[in-house]
Amino acid sequence: MVSLGCAKNQIDGERMLYKLKQDGCQLVGDAALADVVIINTCGFIEEAKQEAIDDILEFAQLKKEGRIKKLIVTGCLAERYKSELIKEIPEADACVGIGSNDKICEIVHQVMDGEQVESYGKKTDLPLTGGRIQTTLPYYSYLKIAEGCSNGCAFCAIPAIRGTFRSVPMEDLIEEASALAADGVTELCVIAQDTTRYGVDLYGEPKLPELLKKLCGIDGLKWIRVLYCYPDRITDELLDVIAEEDKIVKYIDMPIQHISDKVLHDMRRGETGDEIRAVIDRIRTRIPDVILRTTLMVGFPGETEEQFEELSEFVKDTRFDRLGCFAYSAEEGTLAAKMDGQIDEDIKQHRADVIMEQQMMIMAENNERFMDKTLTVLTEGFDRYGECYFGRSSMDAPDIDGKIYFTSSKHLTMGDYVDVRITETMDYDLIGEAVYEPAE
């Protein structure tokens, strides 16, 4: 399986792999050894769609050459384009929407028998629980606490692809997280399209704080990380739980997209610039050492130069610890794609580059405060060229944030936690040396 896109899609892939293994399939990590290749696609924005199509075409060529036998396309791209996809790429033996993930074993048998299969179940049939074959490194994993989204942002195709927001029952999540911890996971990343909405549909009120407290009671977990918090649902109760629970890392990922009231209104984001500023102040007051991450979008239809400058100044003033900025992608079927004032691609990309250049300078300055400080680092591997270990502190989420490179007088393995004194900074990354208490 090749799994593309976000961790939420990756979890869907892990559940399919579990079913296939239970059905007697042998899972291999090398496509050259596989009879069947499953491409679990992303279809969120144009860049992700192109990556998925490129991968499909690459494996279609391997099929033509006889190096693999069958090719199955699953995930968001398959759900979004359905029959259109298999018509455009007839080399695909099956196109499977997310509502048919549970049928993956049957579909594999069908294609191996020579059938071309299209299967598109209801979005709500996507399994929210069940066994998984973990495809992340063994010491960290993701816990998807809800599926779909009901926020209705003008630029986003997720509700059309994934359906409305639906939470996973809390007892199922505790059971899943406990199983992950028993298998050696020490860092758990809590994810959903909007984690702060968790529980509203099942219990009539937000239940993320209660869920986090229960997760903290699971033996073996050392770091619990909360991603994708919407600003208008970050309550004092949630902030207090994050501040008070030792296992919850002081890291909040809060995508805000913009700061201009007009752009936020057009995006259908549900909050004003001043409300966003107030939430940031509240977060930093209640959790003084918090690492605050956000995501911005530039080039939304109608965004003026003045509105972009307002965003740029806001980034300079707010000094986020972590920040990603993306150029708006007009996605068919969304409200924004039909709006007047679509902006030239070069202008959009230039604006994104400006924001990211600003952020690089901010991070370089922010990193100076860690000089000569000691940070706990989760070891991820050894860099043969740099002749040093590398890993992450609690300030850095897997895959999206920076690294810490460090030397150690002791042999370390992946998943070890070690104290590292920071001696240098390098762009987004830090450099240091492991420190050990003298033997008693």
C-alpha positions as CSV (number, residue, x, y, z in Angstrom):
1,M,0.0,0.0,0.0
2,V,1.1,3.5,-0.8
3,S,-0.8,5.9,1.5
4,L,-0.8,9.6,0.5
5,G,-2.0,12.8,2.2
6,C,-2.9,13.3,5.9
7,A,-2.7,11.0,8.9
8,K,-6.4,10.6,8.9
9,N,-6.3,8.9,5.5
10,Q,-3.3,6.9,6.7
11,I,-5.4,5.4,9.6
12,D,-8.0,4.3,7.0
13,G,-5.2,2.6,5.2
14,E,-4.0,0.9,8.3
15,R,-7.4,-0.5,8.9
16,M,-7.6,-1.9,5.4
17,L,-4.2,-3.5,5.8
18,Y,-5.4,-5.2,9.0
19,K,-8.4,-6.6,7.2
20,L,-6.2,-7.9,4.4
21,K,-3.8,-9.6,6.7
22,Q,-6.6,-11.2,8.7
23,D,-7.9,-12.5,5.3
24,G,-4.6,-14.2,4.6
25,C,-2.9,-11.7,2.4
26,Q,0.9,-11.3,2.8
27,L,1.8,-7.6,3.2
28,V,5.1,-6.5,1.6
29,G,6.9,-3.1,1.7
30,D,8.4,-3.4,-1.8
31,A,6.0,-3.0,-4.8
32,A,8.3,-5.2,-6.9
33,L,7.3,-8.2,-4.6
34,A,3.6,-7.4,-4.7
35,D,0.8,-8.9,-6.8
36,V,-1.5,-6.1,-5.8
37,V,-0.7,-2.4,-5.1
38,I,-3.2,-0.3,-3.3
39,I,-2.8,3.5,-3.7
40,N,-4.7,5.2,-0.8
41,T,-5.0,8.7,-2.3
42,C,-5.5,12.2,-1.1
43,G,-7.8,14.5,-3.1
44,F,-7.8,17.7,-1.0
45,I,-6.0,20.3,-3.1
46,E,-4.6,20.4,-6.6
47,E,-1.0,19.5,-5.6
48,A,-2.2,16.5,-3.7
49,K,-4.4,15.3,-6.5
50,Q,-1.5,15.6,-9.0
51,E,0.8,13.6,-6.6
52,A,-1.9,10.8,-6.5
53,I,-2.3,10.7,-10.2
54,D,1.4,10.6,-10.8
55,D,1.7,7.6,-8.4
56,I,-1.2,5.9,-10.1
57,L,0.4,6.3,-13.5
58,E,3.8,5.1,-12.2
59,F,2.3,1.9,-10.9
60,A,0.1,1.5,-14.0
61,Q,3.4,1.4,-16.0
62,L,4.7,-1.3,-13.7
63,K,1.6,-3.2,-14.4
64,K,2.1,-2.8,-18.1
65,E,5.6,-4.2,-17.7
66,G,4.2,-7.2,-15.8
67,R,6.0,-6.3,-12.6
68,I,2.8,-6.1,-10.6
69,K,-0.5,-7.8,-11.5
70,K,-3.3,-5.5,-10.1
71,L,-3.7,-1.9,-9.2
72,I,-6.4,-0.6,-6.7
73,V,-7.2,3.1,-6.1
74,T,-8.8,4.0,-2.7
75,G,-9.0,7.1,-0.6
76,C,-10.2,10.7,-1.1
77,L,-9.4,10.9,-4.9
78,A,-11.4,7.7,-5.5
79,E,-14.3,9.0,-3.4
80,R,-14.2,12.4,-5.0
81,Y,-14.1,11.4,-8.7
82,K,-15.5,7.9,-8.7
83,S,-16.2,6.6,-12.2
84,E,-14.5,9.6,-13.8
85,L,-11.2,8.3,-12.3
86,I,-11.4,4.8,-13.7
87,K,-12.4,6.1,-17.1
88,E,-9.4,8.4,-17.3
89,I,-7.0,5.7,-15.9
90,P,-8.4,2.3,-17.2
91,E,-5.2,0.6,-16.0
92,A,-6.7,0.8,-12.5
93,D,-8.4,-2.6,-11.7
94,A,-10.6,-1.1,-8.9
95,C,-11.7,2.3,-7.7
96,V,-12.9,2.2,-4.1
97,G,-14.7,5.0,-2.3
98,I,-14.2,5.5,1.4
99,G,-17.6,3.9,2.2
100,S,-16.4,0.6,0.7
101,N,-13.1,0.3,2.6
102,D,-14.7,-2.5,4.6
103,K,-15.0,-4.5,1.4
104,I,-11.3,-4.3,0.5
105,C,-10.7,-8.1,0.9
106,E,-13.6,-9.0,-1.3
107,I,-12.4,-6.4,-3.9
108,V,-8.8,-7.8,-3.9
109,H,-10.2,-11.3,-4.7
110,Q,-12.4,-9.9,-7.4
111,V,-9.6,-8.1,-9.2
112,M,-7.3,-11.2,-8.9
113,D,-10.2,-13.1,-10.6
114,G,-10.0,-10.6,-13.5
115,E,-12.8,-8.3,-12.7
116,Q,-12.6,-4.5,-12.9
117,V,-14.4,-3.2,-9.8
118,E,-16.1,0.1,-8.8
119,S,-17.4,0.3,-5.3
120,Y,-18.8,3.4,-3.6
121,G,-20.6,2.8,-0.4
122,K,-22.1,5.5,1.8
123,K,-19.6,7.8,3.4
124,T,-21.0,6.9,6.8
125,D,-20.1,3.3,6.2
126,L,-16.4,4.2,6.6
127,P,-15.2,2.2,9.6
128,L,-14.3,4.5,12.6
129,T,-13.0,1.7,14.7
130,G,-11.3,-1.7,14.3
131,G,-7.8,-3.2,14.1
132,R,-4.9,-1.4,12.5
133,I,-1.5,-2.4,11.1
134,Q,0.6,0.5,12.3
135,T,2.6,2.2,9.5
136,T,4.2,5.0,11.4
137,L,7.4,4.4,13.3
138,P,6.8,2.1,16.2
139,Y,7.0,4.7,19.0
140,Y,4.3,7.2,17.8
141,S,0.9,6.9,16.3
142,Y,-2.2,8.9,15.5
143,L,-5.6,8.5,17.1
144,K,-8.5,9.7,14.9
145,I,-11.3,10.8,17.2
146,A,-13.8,11.8,14.5
147,E,-14.4,11.7,10.8
148,G,-15.8,14.3,8.4
149,C,-16.4,18.0,8.9
150,S,-19.4,20.2,9.4
151,N,-17.7,23.6,9.4
152,G,-18.5,24.5,5.8
153,C,-15.5,26.6,5.0
154,A,-15.9,28.1,1.5
155,F,-12.6,26.8,0.2
156,C,-12.8,23.2,1.5
157,A,-13.9,20.0,-0.3
158,I,-13.6,17.8,2.8
159,P,-17.3,17.8,3.7
160,A,-18.1,16.7,0.1
161,I,-15.5,14.0,0.2
162,R,-15.7,12.8,3.8
163,G,-19.2,13.8,4.9
164,T,-20.4,15.5,8.0
165,F,-18.6,15.4,11.4
166,R,-19.1,12.2,13.4
167,S,-17.3,11.4,16.6
168,V,-15.9,8.0,17.6
169,P,-17.4,6.8,20.9
170,M,-15.1,7.6,23.8
171,E,-14.8,4.0,25.1
172,D,-13.7,2.8,21.6
173,L,-11.0,5.5,21.6
174,I,-9.7,4.5,25.0
175,E,-9.5,0.9,23.9
176,E,-7.7,1.8,20.7
177,A,-5.2,4.1,22.5
178,S,-4.6,1.4,25.2
179,A,-3.8,-1.2,22.5
180,L,-1.4,1.2,20.8
181,A,0.4,1.9,24.1
182,A,0.6,-1.8,24.8
183,D,2.3,-2.2,21.4
184,G,5.0,0.3,22.4
185,V,3.6,3.7,21.3
186,T,4.7,6.4,23.7
187,E,3.6,9.5,21.7
188,L,-0.1,9.8,20.7
189,C,-1.2,12.5,18.3
190,V,-5.0,13.2,18.6
191,I,-6.4,14.2,15.3
192,A,-9.7,14.9,13.5
193,Q,-10.7,17.5,10.9
194,D,-11.7,19.6,14.0
195,T,-10.7,18.0,17.3
196,T,-12.4,20.7,19.4
197,R,-15.8,19.7,18.1
198,Y,-15.3,16.2,19.4
199,G,-18.4,14.7,21.2
200,V,-20.9,17.4,20.2
201,D,-22.8,15.0,17.9
202,L,-22.7,12.0,20.3
203,Y,-23.0,13.7,23.7
204,G,-24.5,17.1,23.0
205,E,-21.5,19.0,24.2
206,P,-17.7,19.1,23.5
207,K,-15.9,16.2,25.2
208,L,-12.3,16.7,24.1
209,P,-11.2,17.8,27.7
210,E,-12.7,14.7,29.2
211,L,-11.2,12.4,26.5
212,L,-7.8,13.9,27.0
213,K,-8.0,13.3,30.8
214,K,-8.9,9.6,30.2
215,L,-6.0,9.2,27.7
216,C,-3.6,10.6,30.3
217,G,-4.6,7.6,32.5
218,I,-3.2,5.1,30.0
219,D,0.1,3.5,31.1
220,G,3.0,3.7,28.6
221,L,2.0,7.0,27.0
222,K,4.5,9.8,27.6
223,W,3.4,12.5,25.2
224,I,-0.1,13.3,24.0
225,R,-0.4,15.9,21.3
226,V,-3.5,17.7,20.2
227,L,-3.8,18.8,16.5
228,Y,-6.3,20.8,14.5
229,C,-8.1,22.9,17.1
230,Y,-10.5,25.5,15.8
231,P,-10.1,28.9,17.5
232,D,-13.8,29.5,18.3
233,R,-14.0,26.2,20.2
234,I,-10.9,26.5,22.3
235,T,-12.4,26.7,25.8
236,D,-10.8,27.6,29.1
237,E,-11.6,24.0,30.2
238,L,-9.6,22.6,27.4
239,L,-6.7,25.0,28.0
240,D,-6.7,24.1,31.7
241,V,-6.5,20.4,30.9
242,I,-3.6,20.9,28.6
243,A,-1.8,23.1,31.1
244,E,-2.4,20.8,34.1
245,E,-1.8,17.3,32.6
246,D,1.9,16.4,32.5
247,K,1.4,13.9,29.6
248,I,-0.2,16.5,27.3
249,V,2.6,18.4,25.5
250,K,2.2,22.2,25.6
251,Y,1.6,22.4,21.9
252,I,-1.5,23.6,20.2
253,D,-2.1,23.5,16.5
254,M,-4.8,26.1,15.6
255,P,-5.4,26.7,11.9
256,I,-6.7,30.2,11.5
257,Q,-6.3,30.7,7.7
258,H,-6.3,34.6,7.8
259,I,-6.7,37.6,10.0
260,S,-8.6,40.0,7.8
261,D,-12.3,40.3,8.8
262,K,-13.4,40.5,5.2
263,V,-11.4,37.4,4.1
264,L,-12.4,35.4,7.1
265,H,-16.1,36.3,6.4
266,D,-15.7,35.3,2.7
267,M,-14.0,32.0,3.8
268,R,-17.0,31.3,6.2
269,R,-14.6,30.8,9.0
270,G,-16.9,31.9,11.8
271,E,-14.6,34.3,13.7
272,T,-13.2,37.8,13.3
273,G,-9.6,38.9,13.4
274,D,-10.0,40.4,16.9
275,E,-11.5,37.1,18.1
276,I,-8.5,35.2,16.9
277,R,-6.2,37.6,18.5
278,A,-8.1,37.3,21.8
279,V,-7.9,33.4,21.6
280,I,-4.1,33.6,21.1
281,D,-3.7,35.9,24.1
282,R,-5.9,33.6,26.2
283,I,-3.8,30.5,25.2
284,R,-0.5,32.2,25.9
285,T,-1.8,33.5,29.3
286,R,-3.1,30.2,30.5
287,I,-0.2,28.1,29.1
288,P,2.8,30.5,29.2
289,D,5.3,28.0,27.6
290,V,2.9,26.9,24.9
291,I,4.2,26.2,21.4
292,L,1.6,27.6,19.0
293,R,1.3,26.4,15.5
294,T,-1.0,27.7,12.8
295,T,-1.8,27.4,9.1
296,L,-2.5,30.3,6.8
297,M,-4.0,30.6,3.3
298,V,-3.1,33.4,0.9
299,G,-4.6,34.3,-2.4
300,F,-8.2,33.6,-1.5
301,P,-10.6,35.1,-4.1
302,G,-10.8,38.8,-3.6
303,E,-7.8,39.1,-1.2
304,T,-6.4,42.6,-1.7
305,E,-2.8,43.7,-1.3
306,E,-3.9,45.6,1.8
307,Q,-5.5,42.5,3.3
308,F,-2.4,40.5,2.6
309,E,-0.3,43.2,4.2
310,E,-2.5,43.0,7.3
311,L,-1.8,39.3,7.5
312,S,1.9,39.8,7.0
313,E,2.0,42.4,9.8
314,F,0.0,40.0,12.0
315,V,2.5,37.2,11.5
316,K,5.4,39.6,12.4
317,D,3.6,40.8,15.5
318,T,2.3,37.4,16.7
319,R,5.5,35.4,16.2
320,F,4.0,31.9,16.0
321,D,6.3,29.2,17.0
322,R,5.3,27.0,14.0
323,L,3.6,28.2,10.9
324,G,2.6,26.8,7.5
325,C,1.3,29.0,4.6
326,F,-0.4,27.7,1.5
327,A,-1.5,29.4,-1.7
328,Y,-5.3,29.0,-2.2
329,S,-6.3,26.2,-4.5
330,A,-9.7,26.6,-6.4
331,E,-11.4,23.2,-5.8
332,E,-14.4,22.3,-8.0
333,G,-17.6,21.9,-6.0
334,T,-16.6,24.5,-3.4
335,L,-18.2,27.9,-2.9
336,A,-14.9,29.7,-3.3
337,A,-14.2,28.2,-6.7
338,K,-17.2,30.1,-8.1
339,M,-16.3,33.4,-6.5
340,D,-15.3,36.5,-8.4
341,G,-11.8,37.9,-7.9
342,Q,-9.7,34.7,-8.5
343,I,-6.1,35.7,-8.1
344,D,-3.2,34.9,-10.5
345,E,-1.2,31.8,-9.5
346,D,2.1,33.7,-9.5
347,I,0.7,36.3,-7.1
348,K,-0.7,33.7,-4.8
349,Q,2.6,31.8,-4.7
350,H,4.6,35.0,-4.1
351,R,2.4,35.9,-1.2
352,A,2.9,32.4,0.3
353,D,6.7,32.7,-0.2
354,V,6.7,36.1,1.6
355,I,5.0,34.7,4.7
356,M,7.2,31.7,4.9
357,E,10.4,33.9,4.5
358,Q,9.1,36.0,7.4
359,Q,8.4,32.9,9.5
360,M,11.9,31.5,8.8
361,M,13.4,34.7,10.3
362,I,11.0,34.5,13.3
363,M,11.9,30.9,14.0
364,A,15.6,31.6,13.7
365,E,15.2,34.3,16.3
366,N,12.9,32.2,18.5
367,N,15.4,29.3,18.4
368,E,18.0,31.4,20.0
369,R,16.1,31.2,23.3
370,F,17.0,27.5,23.5
371,M,20.7,28.0,23.5
372,D,22.3,26.2,26.4
373,K,18.9,24.9,27.5
374,T,18.3,21.1,28.0
375,L,15.3,19.6,26.1
376,T,13.9,16.1,26.2
377,V,14.3,14.5,22.8
378,L,12.5,11.5,21.3
379,T,15.2,9.7,19.3
380,E,14.2,8.9,15.7
381,G,17.3,7.7,14.1
382,F,21.0,8.1,13.2
383,D,22.3,10.3,10.4
384,R,25.3,8.5,8.9
385,Y,26.5,11.6,7.0
386,G,26.3,13.9,10.0
387,E,27.4,11.1,12.3
388,C,24.8,12.1,14.9
389,Y,21.4,11.1,16.1
390,F,18.3,13.1,15.3
391,G,14.8,13.3,16.9
392,R,12.1,15.7,18.1
393,S,11.3,17.5,21.3
394,S,7.7,17.9,22.5
395,M,7.7,21.2,20.6
396,D,7.7,19.4,17.3
397,A,5.0,17.2,15.7
398,P,5.9,14.3,13.5
399,D,6.4,15.0,9.8
400,I,5.6,18.7,9.9
401,D,8.0,20.4,12.3
402,G,11.7,20.6,12.8
403,K,14.3,18.2,14.1
404,I,17.0,18.2,16.8
405,Y,20.4,16.7,15.7
406,F,22.7,15.6,18.6
407,T,25.7,13.6,19.6
408,S,25.6,11.0,22.3
409,S,28.3,9.1,24.2
410,K,25.8,6.2,24.7
411,H,24.2,4.0,22.0
412,L,20.6,4.9,21.4
413,T,17.8,3.2,19.6
414,M,14.6,4.6,17.9
415,G,12.1,5.6,20.5
416,D,14.6,6.4,23.3
417,Y,13.9,9.6,25.2
418,V,17.1,11.5,26.1
419,D,18.0,14.9,27.5
420,V,19.9,17.1,25.0
421,R,21.7,20.4,25.7
422,I,21.3,22.8,22.7
423,T,24.6,24.2,21.4
424,E,23.7,25.6,18.0
425,T,20.7,26.6,15.8
426,M,20.2,25.9,12.1
427,D,17.2,27.4,10.3
428,Y,14.2,25.4,11.6
429,D,16.3,22.8,13.5
430,L,18.5,22.7,16.6
431,I,21.8,21.0,17.3
432,G,23.0,19.7,20.6
433,E,24.6,17.0,22.7
434,A,23.0,14.3,24.9
435,V,23.7,14.9,28.6
436,Y,23.6,12.1,31.2
437,E,23.6,12.3,35.0
438,P,26.8,10.9,36.6
439,A,26.4,7.3,37.7
440,E,25.7,7.0,41.5
